[in-house]
Amino acid sequence: MRLIKIITFIAFIASFVSVICGFTMDVDYSQKLIGFGVMGVFFVVFPLFSYYRWKDKDPKDYMITKDSLDKMRENQKRGKY
């Protein structure tokens, strides 16, 4: 699992460097560098990061269902929250 963390970090650094180079370099394709950097962040880095962070978690734990609402109400009555 450590490999995906390293790949995500390298992709983030590459995207960040691409955006910085696009702003600082005076070349014809500087806008393309900025665009590729932003696309890299949103289409590569963010999905990899989301996958890495949510891999071992159950989405049902974070959904509001009737059971979770009943549990919250019961905890409020006990004074836990």
C-alpha positions as CSV (number, residue, x, y, z in Angstrom):
1,M,0.0,0.0,0.0
2,R,3.0,2.2,0.4
3,L,3.6,2.2,-3.3
4,I,0.3,4.0,-4.1
5,K,1.2,6.7,-1.6
6,I,4.6,7.2,-3.3
7,I,3.0,7.3,-6.8
8,T,0.4,9.9,-5.5
9,F,3.2,12.1,-4.1
10,I,5.2,11.9,-7.3
11,A,2.2,12.8,-9.4
12,F,1.4,15.7,-7.1
13,I,5.0,17.0,-7.3
14,A,5.0,16.6,-11.1
15,S,1.7,18.5,-11.5
16,F,2.8,21.2,-9.1
17,V,6.1,21.7,-11.0
18,S,4.3,21.8,-14.3
19,V,2.0,24.6,-13.0
20,I,5.0,26.5,-11.6
21,C,7.0,26.1,-14.8
22,G,4.0,27.3,-16.8
23,F,3.8,30.5,-14.8
24,T,7.5,31.2,-14.7
25,M,8.8,30.1,-18.1
26,D,8.3,32.4,-21.1
27,V,7.6,29.9,-23.8
28,D,4.8,29.4,-26.3
29,Y,3.3,26.4,-24.5
30,S,3.3,27.8,-21.0
31,Q,-0.5,27.7,-20.8
32,K,-0.5,24.0,-21.8
33,L,1.9,23.3,-18.9
34,I,-0.5,25.0,-16.5
35,G,-3.4,23.1,-18.0
36,F,-1.7,19.7,-17.8
37,G,-0.7,20.4,-14.2
38,V,-4.2,21.2,-13.2
39,M,-5.6,18.2,-15.1
40,G,-3.0,16.0,-13.4
41,V,-4.1,17.2,-10.0
42,F,-7.8,16.6,-10.6
43,F,-7.7,13.5,-12.8
44,V,-4.7,11.6,-11.3
45,V,-3.7,12.9,-7.9
46,F,-7.2,13.4,-6.4
47,P,-8.5,10.0,-7.4
48,L,-5.4,8.2,-6.2
49,F,-5.5,10.0,-2.9
50,S,-9.2,9.3,-2.5
51,Y,-8.6,5.6,-3.2
52,Y,-5.7,5.4,-0.8
53,R,-7.6,7.1,2.0
54,W,-10.9,5.1,1.6
55,K,-9.5,1.7,0.7
56,D,-10.2,-0.1,4.0
57,K,-13.2,1.9,5.1
58,D,-16.8,0.9,4.8
59,P,-19.0,3.7,3.2
60,K,-22.0,2.5,5.2
61,D,-20.3,3.8,8.3
62,Y,-20.6,7.3,6.9
63,M,-24.2,7.2,5.6
64,I,-27.2,8.5,7.5
65,T,-29.7,5.7,7.7
66,K,-32.6,5.0,10.0
67,D,-30.4,2.8,12.2
68,S,-27.7,5.5,12.6
69,L,-30.3,8.2,13.3
70,D,-31.9,6.0,16.0
71,K,-28.4,5.4,17.5
72,M,-27.7,9.1,17.5
73,R,-31.0,9.9,19.2
74,E,-30.4,7.2,21.8
75,N,-26.9,8.6,22.5
76,Q,-28.4,12.1,22.9
77,K,-30.8,10.8,25.5
78,R,-28.0,9.3,27.4
79,G,-26.1,12.5,27.3
80,K,-23.1,11.3,25.4
81,Y,-23.3,14.2,22.9
